[in-house]
């Protein structure tokens, strides 16, 4: 309890130091309180932009708050753009924990010392973040692997800090005028779930395995293989991947990698994950992407770190494809109709009003050359427009928008002339054709075929039974009616008996009362 109190005091001190209260002052529901706070704390230097001050405060508070800021940076539907942009610069600058702790964690999780499990194990980690760190090793069969080890004591630390965040969210909800839109309690709850999911490294391993299976045989994307015999909730062992970080453009060019092709391949990988699989890597920033320069896999992307993935169902995919194509054709009425048909905009929303708002949002963008148009920025503008019409932005679409911004930014770093619309449009049109055309119908029939093989042989018997039931409705109804009549008669007898007993009781009471009152006259 004392430690929690001290932690709370540190959070308050850092908040005052960086003027986080000043960020909220403009939104306080009680203007006098805001003015008093601003007057009392007068000695601070809070001349830096609010986004910079918030980022510095989160970095000083430690890894859990850094993670929180990273999650907030993805919620551009809720956060002001200047704050969201600054929070994207947050990095997990966390010193590695000792190799002795890492070895103890591996031994406890896999029930054997690393020296027994591996032919060699590098004590010095190659990467360290707030949740885990990575060591290189070699299996006894000679395969090179990467060993990801969960940071010890993380669950306790996360539980304590997130509990304080829940308290802070409750306060913000009461005093901040904009809290209804920003939903602080919901955001903290989402972060709580996200962090606890990351604590189970088996989830990450399963995500990687699914993505690897989806791109089996692909010449675009490589995903490390998971070695399940060496995986547990706090340790996972995967294939070691060799490549050049995608952000090192000069090295890639020196190796002879075609940057224009690499850029368009990134867009194709993204849309393949979204529209073909409905399962996408949602943390594809440059730090998690390598490019292979090995002769047999030259120029292919390599994905790493699968702690955050997004999923889309068929409804989401259909909604997105219709909207993207409608945007490209400037069919704003169809965009408005899709929002209302999906249920994300209230049924009473007028199509013409939403159409007008979407047009005002998108037309300024389309006046630019196509290569300068940003899918991600269009989604951001739509999120802003959506607030006016009480449109509920789905969490999976927020992840999608964040990933799209990453892919788009990366693509244009590799190729400044990347025309994302030109690259994406054929893929979207082909996917729509497969979904709503004759080919789509046959594909769905093929997918349902295993069920039909069980149902079709039963059809004659099921039809015969239905015809028999239809030909004897009177018998069935007569039997049911007989049962109902018997039950009703039984109920009537019980009611009659109850009424008779009640009447006798009342009569007896009246007689006794009369006798008591008039007995002295006799």
ABEGO torsion letter per residue (X at the ends): XAAAAAAAAAAAAAAAAAGAAAAAAAABABAAAAAAAAAABAABBAABBAAAAAAAAAAAAEAAAAAAAAAAAABAAABBAAAAAAAAABBBBBBBBBAAAAAAAAAAAAGBBAAAABABBBABBABBBAABBBBBBBBAAGBBBBBBBBBBGAAAAAAAAAAAAAAAAAAAAAABAAAAAAGAAAAAAAAAAAAAAAABAAAAAAAAAAAAAAABGBAABBBBBBBAAABBAABBBBBBBBBBBAABAAAAAAAGBBAAAAAAAAAAAAAAAAAAAGBBBAABBAAABBBBABAAABGBBBBBGAABBBBBBAAAAAAAAAAAAAAAAGBAAAAAAAAAAAGABBAABBAAAAAAAAAAAAAAAAABBAAABBAAAAAAAAAAAAAAAGBBBBAAAAAAAAAAAAAAAAAAAABAABBAAAAAAAAAAAAAAAAABAAAAAAAAAAAAAAAAAAAAAAAAAAAAAAAAAAAAAAAAAAAAAAAAAAAAAAAAAAAAAAAAAAAAAAAAAAAAAAAAAAAAX
